[in-house]
């Protein structure tokens, strides 16, 4: 999909140093939730902050720590994703994790970044079952390499386009003549709309989409995390984050009234980490070189959303609710009908 080549794992972890950890909670008939943690690098983030930016597509959501990122343009903690009513417990866990790291013994303030989507259709969200220990386990268990997708971690109880959503990831490698940079994306999908895949109206063909039968099902949210090893500053990362929303639009999202759609973008480049040195000592990345990264972000977000659907399994949960997985064989038949799939 697209014009650029995916990385080895086709995952956000293709960006060197990035690690992902999941804790999945599937207990009894009512608990369907979890935690996903994204670590920008293996060092002490508070001591080696990374440039970052946040963009809001539609702001009905709870993104803890966003104002400080907007103000300072840096990320000083891992990113944690979970459910709506667990963001504050998760933020406390991140603060505990960061203050416990060697070298942070005298730290009195950290800025946890915790995003969410509302998994209350399948999960007993009012029970607030995510604990500090679950978050700490996701942080400590974060790994490089293959990233599990679908109904795992923070995507355990989510719903996307009326089908089972979840965690999706994708990446792109730029050729050397375009810088040779890597860009990776991870998404937590829990939103409505009219599903398109490769420009094909899959949602309409399957008969499952917003506004069908005068019933609007456009609520929900999408958290998007973008990582790159290109040495971008916070201003450039904000521009990159904005383009990522185009990838969300390609899938059929219109960022409905009740949706919380956020993009968090950061650079892992050692050349732009903030360790106390002045920013003006950092070689400037030319804006004229951003276009290939913009395209990579659009392609990666689009594919990551599809992956979150294609890897998810049908899930039954709270109050007897059940959400079916996207019917892959029917999707393949639709793509063949529109000449998007040859096999």
QUINOR-V390216 format. One record per residue. N is the residue number from 0. RES is the residue in one small letter. PHI is phi in whole degrees, 0 to 359 (NA if undefined). D_LAST is the distance of its C-alpha to the last C-alpha in Angstrom with 1 decimal. Layout:
n=N res=RES phi=PHI d_last=D_LAST
n=N res=RES phi=PHI d_last=D_LAST
This chain:
n=0 res=x phi=NA d_last=15.4
n=1 res=x phi=87 d_last=18.5
n=2 res=x phi=251 d_last=20.2
n=3 res=x phi=255 d_last=21.7
n=4 res=x phi=274 d_last=20.5
n=5 res=x phi=294 d_last=20.7
n=6 res=x phi=284 d_last=23.4
n=7 res=x phi=305 d_last=23.3
n=8 res=x phi=262 d_last=23.0
n=9 res=x phi=49 d_last=21.6
n=10 res=x phi=214 d_last=24.7
n=11 res=x phi=300 d_last=28.1
n=12 res=x phi=287 d_last=29.6
n=13 res=x phi=292 d_last=28.2
n=14 res=x phi=282 d_last=31.3
n=15 res=x phi=306 d_last=33.9
n=16 res=x phi=98 d_last=36.4
n=17 res=x phi=284 d_last=34.5
n=18 res=x phi=230 d_last=34.4
n=19 res=x phi=229 d_last=33.1
n=20 res=x phi=230 d_last=34.6
n=21 res=x phi=240 d_last=33.9
n=22 res=x phi=234 d_last=36.2
n=23 res=x phi=251 d_last=34.6
n=24 res=x phi=248 d_last=37.0
n=25 res=x phi=233 d_last=36.0
n=26 res=x phi=230 d_last=39.4
n=27 res=x phi=58 d_last=40.5
n=28 res=x phi=261 d_last=39.2
n=29 res=x phi=235 d_last=39.9
n=30 res=x phi=259 d_last=39.1
n=31 res=x phi=221 d_last=35.6
n=32 res=x phi=206 d_last=36.1
n=33 res=x phi=169 d_last=36.3
n=34 res=x phi=222 d_last=36.7
n=35 res=x phi=232 d_last=34.6
n=36 res=x phi=244 d_last=36.6
n=37 res=x phi=240 d_last=35.6
n=38 res=x phi=255 d_last=38.0
n=39 res=x phi=294 d_last=38.1
n=40 res=x phi=204 d_last=39.8
n=41 res=x phi=275 d_last=41.6
n=42 res=x phi=273 d_last=45.1
n=43 res=x phi=275 d_last=47.5
n=44 res=x phi=299 d_last=46.0
n=45 res=x phi=292 d_last=49.4
n=46 res=x phi=270 d_last=50.9
n=47 res=x phi=231 d_last=47.9
n=48 res=x phi=293 d_last=46.6
n=49 res=x phi=246 d_last=43.5
n=50 res=x phi=301 d_last=43.2
n=51 res=x phi=205 d_last=41.3
n=52 res=x phi=210 d_last=40.9
n=53 res=x phi=232 d_last=39.9
n=54 res=x phi=237 d_last=38.7
n=55 res=x phi=254 d_last=38.9
n=56 res=x phi=278 d_last=36.5
n=57 res=x phi=224 d_last=38.2
n=58 res=x phi=261 d_last=41.0
n=59 res=x phi=271 d_last=41.4
n=60 res=x phi=189 d_last=41.0
n=61 res=x phi=237 d_last=42.9
n=62 res=x phi=249 d_last=42.2
n=63 res=x phi=294 d_last=45.1
n=64 res=x phi=90 d_last=46.4
n=65 res=x phi=293 d_last=44.8
n=66 res=x phi=292 d_last=48.1
n=67 res=x phi=289 d_last=49.2
n=68 res=x phi=297 d_last=45.9
n=69 res=x phi=300 d_last=46.5
n=70 res=x phi=286 d_last=50.1
n=71 res=x phi=255 d_last=49.8
n=72 res=x phi=73 d_last=46.2
n=73 res=x phi=222 d_last=45.8
n=74 res=x phi=246 d_last=44.1
n=75 res=x phi=239 d_last=46.4
n=76 res=x phi=219 d_last=44.7
n=77 res=x phi=299 d_last=41.2
n=78 res=x phi=260 d_last=39.1
n=79 res=x phi=239 d_last=38.8
n=80 res=x phi=244 d_last=36.6
n=81 res=x phi=201 d_last=37.6
n=82 res=x phi=264 d_last=38.5
n=83 res=x phi=305 d_last=41.0
n=84 res=x phi=273 d_last=44.1
n=85 res=x phi=249 d_last=43.7
n=86 res=x phi=295 d_last=43.8
n=87 res=x phi=284 d_last=47.5
n=88 res=x phi=296 d_last=47.4
n=89 res=x phi=295 d_last=44.6
n=90 res=x phi=297 d_last=46.6
n=91 res=x phi=297 d_last=49.6
n=92 res=x phi=295 d_last=47.6
n=93 res=x phi=296 d_last=46.3
n=94 res=x phi=299 d_last=49.9
n=95 res=x phi=296 d_last=51.1
n=96 res=x phi=299 d_last=48.4
n=97 res=x phi=292 d_last=49.4
n=98 res=x phi=289 d_last=53.1
n=99 res=x phi=273 d_last=52.9
n=100 res=x phi=288 d_last=51.5
n=101 res=x phi=303 d_last=53.9
n=102 res=x phi=98 d_last=55.5
n=103 res=x phi=252 d_last=55.1
n=104 res=x phi=298 d_last=58.3
n=105 res=x phi=257 d_last=60.1
n=106 res=x phi=290 d_last=57.2
n=107 res=x phi=245 d_last=58.3
n=108 res=x phi=207 d_last=55.4
n=109 res=x phi=227 d_last=51.6
n=110 res=x phi=243 d_last=49.0
n=111 res=x phi=297 d_last=46.2
n=112 res=x phi=249 d_last=42.9
n=113 res=x phi=229 d_last=41.5
n=114 res=x phi=249 d_last=38.9
n=115 res=x phi=204 d_last=37.7
n=116 res=x phi=225 d_last=35.8
n=117 res=x phi=268 d_last=37.2
n=118 res=x phi=261 d_last=35.6
n=119 res=x phi=291 d_last=38.4
n=120 res=x phi=286 d_last=36.3
n=121 res=x phi=257 d_last=35.1
n=122 res=x phi=245 d_last=37.8
n=123 res=x phi=286 d_last=41.6
n=124 res=x phi=295 d_last=41.9
n=125 res=x phi=293 d_last=45.7
n=126 res=x phi=287 d_last=46.2
n=127 res=x phi=48 d_last=45.4
n=128 res=x phi=279 d_last=44.1
n=129 res=x phi=283 d_last=42.9
n=130 res=x phi=252 d_last=45.8
n=131 res=x phi=303 d_last=46.9
n=132 res=x phi=296 d_last=46.1
n=133 res=x phi=297 d_last=42.4
n=134 res=x phi=293 d_last=42.2
n=135 res=x phi=298 d_last=44.1
n=136 res=x phi=295 d_last=41.8
n=137 res=x phi=294 d_last=38.7
n=138 res=x phi=294 d_last=40.6
n=139 res=x phi=287 d_last=41.8
n=140 res=x phi=266 d_last=38.5
n=141 res=x phi=297 d_last=36.5
n=142 res=x phi=224 d_last=34.5
n=143 res=x phi=276 d_last=32.4
n=144 res=x phi=86 d_last=29.0
n=145 res=x phi=301 d_last=26.2
n=146 res=x phi=250 d_last=26.7
n=147 res=x phi=292 d_last=26.0
n=148 res=x phi=237 d_last=24.2
n=149 res=x phi=93 d_last=24.1
n=150 res=x phi=278 d_last=27.2
n=151 res=x phi=225 d_last=29.5
n=152 res=x phi=51 d_last=32.6
n=153 res=x phi=293 d_last=33.4
n=154 res=x phi=262 d_last=30.2
n=155 res=x phi=302 d_last=31.2
n=156 res=x phi=246 d_last=32.4
n=157 res=x phi=271 d_last=30.7
n=158 res=x phi=228 d_last=28.8
n=159 res=x phi=225 d_last=26.4
n=160 res=x phi=56 d_last=25.6
n=161 res=x phi=86 d_last=26.9
n=162 res=x phi=250 d_last=24.4
n=163 res=x phi=292 d_last=25.3
n=164 res=x phi=264 d_last=25.5
n=165 res=x phi=157 d_last=26.8
n=166 res=x phi=265 d_last=26.7
n=167 res=x phi=226 d_last=23.9
n=168 res=x phi=212 d_last=24.1
n=169 res=x phi=194 d_last=22.5
n=170 res=x phi=209 d_last=24.0
n=171 res=x phi=219 d_last=24.1
n=172 res=x phi=251 d_last=25.9
n=173 res=x phi=275 d_last=27.6
n=174 res=x phi=295 d_last=28.2
n=175 res=x phi=300 d_last=31.8
n=176 res=x phi=288 d_last=32.8
n=177 res=x phi=249 d_last=32.1
n=178 res=x phi=112 d_last=34.0
n=179 res=x phi=70 d_last=31.7
n=180 res=x phi=283 d_last=31.9
n=181 res=x phi=245 d_last=29.7
n=182 res=x phi=228 d_last=29.0
n=183 res=x phi=227 d_last=27.8
n=184 res=x phi=225 d_last=27.6
n=185 res=x phi=229 d_last=28.1
n=186 res=x phi=234 d_last=28.0
n=187 res=x phi=242 d_last=29.6
n=188 res=x phi=261 d_last=28.0
n=189 res=x phi=202 d_last=30.2
n=190 res=x phi=221 d_last=30.1
n=191 res=x phi=252 d_last=29.3
n=192 res=x phi=140 d_last=28.0
n=193 res=x phi=233 d_last=25.2
n=194 res=x phi=301 d_last=21.8
n=195 res=x phi=245 d_last=19.7
n=196 res=x phi=228 d_last=16.4
n=197 res=x phi=55 d_last=15.5
n=198 res=x phi=81 d_last=18.0
n=199 res=x phi=260 d_last=16.5
n=200 res=x phi=284 d_last=19.3
n=201 res=x phi=298 d_last=17.7
n=202 res=x phi=300 d_last=21.2
n=203 res=x phi=295 d_last=22.4
n=204 res=x phi=297 d_last=19.5
n=205 res=x phi=275 d_last=20.3
n=206 res=x phi=75 d_last=24.0
n=207 res=x phi=230 d_last=25.0
n=208 res=x phi=193 d_last=26.6
n=209 res=x phi=298 d_last=30.0
n=210 res=x phi=78 d_last=32.6
n=211 res=x phi=296 d_last=31.0
n=212 res=x phi=62 d_last=33.9
n=213 res=x phi=64 d_last=36.4
n=214 res=x phi=253 d_last=35.6
n=215 res=x phi=267 d_last=35.0
n=216 res=x phi=236 d_last=33.2
n=217 res=x phi=245 d_last=33.1
n=218 res=x phi=286 d_last=35.1
n=219 res=x phi=106 d_last=34.1
n=220 res=x phi=208 d_last=33.6
n=221 res=x phi=216 d_last=31.5
n=222 res=x phi=261 d_last=32.8
n=223 res=x phi=236 d_last=31.2
n=224 res=x phi=244 d_last=32.4
n=225 res=x phi=241 d_last=31.8
n=226 res=x phi=237 d_last=32.9
n=227 res=x phi=212 d_last=33.3
n=228 res=x phi=267 d_last=35.3
n=229 res=x phi=293 d_last=36.3
n=230 res=x phi=280 d_last=40.1
n=231 res=x phi=270 d_last=40.1
n=232 res=x phi=269 d_last=43.2
n=233 res=x phi=298 d_last=43.2
n=234 res=x phi=297 d_last=43.3
n=235 res=x phi=292 d_last=40.2
n=236 res=x phi=294 d_last=38.4
n=237 res=x phi=294 d_last=39.3
n=238 res=x phi=296 d_last=37.7
n=239 res=x phi=296 d_last=34.6
n=240 res=x phi=299 d_last=34.6
n=241 res=x phi=300 d_last=35.0
n=242 res=x phi=293 d_last=31.8
n=243 res=x phi=299 d_last=29.9
n=244 res=x phi=294 d_last=30.6
n=245 res=x phi=296 d_last=28.5
n=246 res=x phi=296 d_last=25.5
n=247 res=x phi=297 d_last=26.6
n=248 res=x phi=297 d_last=27.0
n=249 res=x phi=299 d_last=23.5
n=250 res=x phi=280 d_last=22.3
n=251 res=x phi=114 d_last=24.7
n=252 res=x phi=285 d_last=27.8
n=253 res=x phi=243 d_last=31.1
n=254 res=x phi=50 d_last=33.3
n=255 res=x phi=299 d_last=35.2
n=256 res=x phi=309 d_last=39.0
n=257 res=x phi=268 d_last=38.9
n=258 res=x phi=268 d_last=36.3
n=259 res=x phi=248 d_last=37.2
n=260 res=x phi=247 d_last=34.8
n=261 res=x phi=231 d_last=35.9
n=262 res=x phi=238 d_last=34.7
n=263 res=x phi=245 d_last=36.5
n=264 res=x phi=240 d_last=36.0
n=265 res=x phi=214 d_last=37.8
n=266 res=x phi=250 d_last=38.1
n=267 res=x phi=266 d_last=38.5
n=268 res=x phi=303 d_last=40.1
n=269 res=x phi=298 d_last=43.4
n=270 res=x phi=289 d_last=44.9
n=271 res=x phi=243 d_last=45.0
n=272 res=x phi=293 d_last=45.9
n=273 res=x phi=259 d_last=49.2
n=274 res=x phi=240 d_last=51.8
n=275 res=x phi=114 d_last=54.8
n=276 res=x phi=287 d_last=54.5
n=277 res=x phi=291 d_last=54.7
n=278 res=x phi=298 d_last=51.5
n=279 res=x phi=285 d_last=53.0
n=280 res=x phi=271 d_last=52.8
n=281 res=x phi=271 d_last=49.0
n=282 res=x phi=303 d_last=47.5
n=283 res=x phi=279 d_last=45.9
n=284 res=x phi=274 d_last=42.2
n=285 res=x phi=292 d_last=42.0
n=286 res=x phi=302 d_last=40.5
n=287 res=x phi=294 d_last=39.1
n=288 res=x phi=264 d_last=36.7
n=289 res=x phi=280 d_last=35.2
n=290 res=x phi=303 d_last=32.6
n=291 res=x phi=295 d_last=29.9
n=292 res=x phi=291 d_last=30.6
n=293 res=x phi=302 d_last=30.5
n=294 res=x phi=297 d_last=26.9
n=295 res=x phi=298 d_last=25.9
n=296 res=x phi=294 d_last=27.5
n=297 res=x phi=299 d_last=25.6
n=298 res=x phi=298 d_last=22.2
n=299 res=x phi=291 d_last=23.1
n=300 res=x phi=296 d_last=24.6
n=301 res=x phi=303 d_last=21.7
n=302 res=x phi=292 d_last=19.3
n=303 res=x phi=298 d_last=22.0
n=304 res=x phi=298 d_last=22.3
n=305 res=x phi=300 d_last=18.7
n=306 res=x phi=297 d_last=19.0
n=307 res=x phi=298 d_last=22.2
n=308 res=x phi=280 d_last=20.5
n=309 res=x phi=289 d_last=17.4
n=310 res=x phi=265 d_last=19.8
n=311 res=x phi=281 d_last=22.5
n=312 res=x phi=248 d_last=23.6
n=313 res=x phi=305 d_last=25.4
n=314 res=x phi=224 d_last=29.1
n=315 res=x phi=259 d_last=32.4
n=316 res=x phi=206 d_last=35.5
n=317 res=x phi=302 d_last=38.8
n=318 res=x phi=58 d_last=40.5
n=319 res=x phi=77 d_last=37.9
n=320 res=x phi=288 d_last=35.2
n=321 res=x phi=218 d_last=31.6
n=322 res=x phi=236 d_last=28.4
n=323 res=x phi=279 d_last=25.0
n=324 res=x phi=288 d_last=22.0
n=325 res=x phi=302 d_last=19.2
n=326 res=x phi=286 d_last=17.1
n=327 res=x phi=301 d_last=13.8
n=328 res=x phi=294 d_last=11.9
n=329 res=x phi=293 d_last=13.6
n=330 res=x phi=297 d_last=12.8
n=331 res=x phi=301 d_last=9.0
n=332 res=x phi=296 d_last=9.9
n=333 res=x phi=294 d_last=12.2
n=334 res=x phi=296 d_last=10.1
n=335 res=x phi=294 d_last=7.9
n=336 res=x phi=303 d_last=11.4
n=337 res=x phi=263 d_last=12.6
n=338 res=x phi=60 d_last=10.1
n=339 res=x phi=258 d_last=9.6
n=340 res=x phi=219 d_last=5.9
n=341 res=x phi=265 d_last=3.8
n=342 res=x phi=286 d_last=0.0
